[in-house]
Amino acid sequence: MSTQNIPTEKIAAQPFMIAREFAAPRELVWKAWTEPERMRQWFGPKGFTGTTVKLDLRPGGMLHSCLRSPDGKEMWGKWIFREVRPQDLLVWVHSFSDKDGGITRHPLSPTWPLELLTETTFVERGAKTMVTLK
C-alpha cells in the first residue's frame, strides 16, 4: 500500500508489526533485550555500533542509548517503560533523543513521530522464541 497521498496523522494511526523467530530459548532472548552489554552487541542498523546503553528496567524507568554510524555520527534514542513482565512483555514509549535524554526529531526524517508506543512480546515455541513488535 502506498502512503504518498495519506495524511501523516492517518499513517501514524495504523499499527506497524514485525515478528521474528529466534533459535534460542526465551530466557536468553529476553536477556539480549534487557541487559546493556548484550544489547550493545546487536541493537541498531547493520554497520552501526552501540556505544552507550543505560537501562533502568521497570515501569517508569528508561533505556537511553547511543548508536554510532560507520562515518562516526551519533544517534541517540530513549525508551520510557510502561510495562515490564520478565520474559513475556515490554511496553515502552520510544523516541529519538539527545545525549542528555531530551526528545528530538528523527535525524533523517522530519515527519517521523516524536514518540511511538511499542509493545514487544516474547513467546516460547519449544527451543525457539517468537518476538513480535507492534
Number of C-alpha atoms within 10 A of each C-alpha: 3 5 9 8 6 9 9 13 9 9 12 12 8 8 9 10 11 9 13 10 14 15 12 15 16 22 14 13 20 19 15 17 16 18 14 18 16 15 17 19 12 14 15 16 11 9 10 19 19 22 14 17 19 14 17 15 18 16 15 13 16 20 20 22 25 24 22 18 16 11 8 10 10 17 19 25 21 25 25 21 22 18 16 17 12 14 18 15 16 23 20 23 16 20 23 24 22 17 15 8 17 12 17 16 16 18 12 7 8 10 9 15 16 15 17 15 15 18 17 18 19 23 17 19 14 10 10 15 22 18 20 16 15 14
